[in-house]
């Protein structure tokens, strides 16, 4: 979560900028960025030898909405009387 938060705060940045001031090794930050990029949370752009990362707001919102929808479905199935917010 620390890496994602830093990218969101910076906007667009390379791994060195993102790793700066974080309590993680640059290699660990790089692995996190790769994972977040493969998950569609971050966009990855290579310019020359540098790789830049930036948040993908639309995909982040879609993923959060999918989580909310899943939780609503689970709650609706287990506790329909307690859960009045069904769609």
C-alpha positions as a Markdown table, in Angstrom:
| # | Residue | x | y | z |
|---|---|---|---|---|
| 1 | Unk | 0.0 | 0.0 | 0.0 |
| 2 | Unk | 2.9 | 2.4 | 0.7 |
| 3 | Unk | 4.2 | 2.1 | -2.9 |
| 4 | Unk | 0.7 | 2.7 | -4.4 |
| 5 | Unk | 0.2 | 5.7 | -2.1 |
| 6 | Unk | 3.5 | 7.1 | -3.2 |
| 7 | Unk | 2.7 | 6.7 | -6.9 |
| 8 | Unk | -0.7 | 8.4 | -6.4 |
| 9 | Unk | 1.0 | 11.3 | -4.6 |
| 10 | Unk | 3.7 | 11.7 | -7.3 |
| 11 | Unk | 1.4 | 11.2 | -10.3 |
| 12 | Unk | 4.0 | 10.0 | -12.8 |
| 13 | Unk | 7.4 | 8.8 | -11.6 |
| 14 | Unk | 10.2 | 6.3 | -12.2 |
| 15 | Unk | 11.2 | 3.6 | -9.7 |
| 16 | Unk | 14.0 | 5.8 | -8.2 |
| 17 | Unk | 11.6 | 8.7 | -7.5 |
| 18 | Unk | 9.0 | 6.3 | -6.0 |
| 19 | Unk | 11.6 | 4.5 | -3.8 |
| 20 | Unk | 13.0 | 7.7 | -2.5 |
| 21 | Unk | 12.2 | 8.1 | 1.3 |
| 22 | Unk | 10.5 | 4.7 | 1.4 |
| 23 | Unk | 11.6 | 2.2 | 4.0 |
| 24 | Unk | 12.0 | -0.5 | 1.2 |
| 25 | Unk | 14.9 | -1.5 | -1.0 |
| 26 | Unk | 14.6 | -0.2 | -4.6 |
| 27 | Unk | 14.3 | -3.9 | -5.8 |
| 28 | Unk | 11.3 | -4.4 | -3.5 |
| 29 | Unk | 9.6 | -1.3 | -4.8 |
| 30 | Unk | 10.3 | -2.4 | -8.4 |
| 31 | Unk | 8.6 | -5.8 | -7.7 |
| 32 | Unk | 5.6 | -4.0 | -6.2 |
| 33 | Unk | 5.4 | -1.7 | -9.2 |
| 34 | Unk | 5.5 | -4.7 | -11.6 |
| 35 | Unk | 2.7 | -6.4 | -9.6 |
| 36 | Unk | 0.5 | -3.3 | -9.6 |
| 37 | Unk | 1.1 | -2.7 | -13.3 |
| 38 | Unk | 0.2 | -6.3 | -14.2 |
| 39 | Unk | -2.9 | -6.0 | -12.1 |
| 40 | Unk | -3.9 | -2.9 | -14.1 |
| 41 | Unk | -3.7 | -0.5 | -11.2 |
| 42 | Unk | -0.7 | 1.4 | -12.7 |
| 43 | Unk | 0.1 | 2.3 | -16.2 |
| 44 | Unk | 3.7 | 1.6 | -17.2 |
| 45 | Unk | 5.4 | 3.6 | -19.9 |
| 46 | Unk | 9.0 | 3.0 | -21.1 |
| 47 | Unk | 10.9 | 6.0 | -22.5 |
| 48 | Unk | 14.4 | 5.1 | -23.5 |
| 49 | Unk | 15.8 | 3.1 | -20.6 |
| 50 | Unk | 13.5 | 4.7 | -18.0 |
| 51 | Unk | 10.2 | 3.2 | -17.0 |
| 52 | Unk | 7.6 | 5.5 | -15.6 |
| 53 | Unk | 4.5 | 4.5 | -13.6 |
| 54 | Unk | 1.3 | 6.4 | -13.0 |
| 55 | Unk | -2.1 | 5.5 | -11.5 |
| 56 | Unk | -4.9 | 4.2 | -13.8 |
| 57 | Unk | -7.8 | 6.0 | -12.1 |
| 58 | Unk | -10.5 | 4.3 | -14.2 |
| 59 | Unk | -9.2 | 0.8 | -13.5 |
| 60 | Unk | -8.7 | 1.5 | -9.8 |
| 61 | Unk | -12.3 | 2.7 | -9.5 |
| 62 | Unk | -13.5 | -0.4 | -11.4 |
| 63 | Unk | -11.6 | -2.7 | -9.1 |
| 64 | Unk | -12.9 | -1.0 | -5.9 |
| 65 | Unk | -16.4 | -1.2 | -7.3 |
| 66 | Unk | -16.0 | -4.9 | -8.0 |
| 67 | Unk | -14.8 | -5.4 | -4.4 |
| 68 | Unk | -17.9 | -3.4 | -3.1 |
| 69 | Unk | -20.2 | -5.4 | -5.3 |
| 70 | Unk | -18.7 | -8.7 | -4.1 |
| 71 | Unk | -19.0 | -7.7 | -0.4 |
| 72 | Unk | -22.6 | -6.6 | -0.9 |
| 73 | Unk | -23.5 | -9.9 | -2.5 |
| 74 | Unk | -21.9 | -11.9 | 0.3 |
| 75 | Unk | -23.7 | -9.8 | 3.0 |
| 76 | Unk | -27.0 | -10.0 | 1.1 |
| 77 | Unk | -26.7 | -13.8 | 1.0 |
| 78 | Unk | -25.8 | -14.3 | 4.6 |
| 79 | Unk | -27.7 | -11.5 | 6.3 |
| 80 | Unk | -30.5 | -10.2 | 4.1 |
| 81 | Unk | -32.5 | -8.6 | 7.0 |
| 82 | Unk | -29.5 | -6.7 | 8.3 |
| 83 | Unk | -28.4 | -5.5 | 4.8 |
| 84 | Unk | -31.0 | -3.0 | 3.4 |
| 85 | Unk | -28.7 | -1.6 | 0.7 |
| 86 | Unk | -29.3 | -4.1 | -2.1 |
| 87 | Unk | -29.5 | -2.8 | -5.6 |
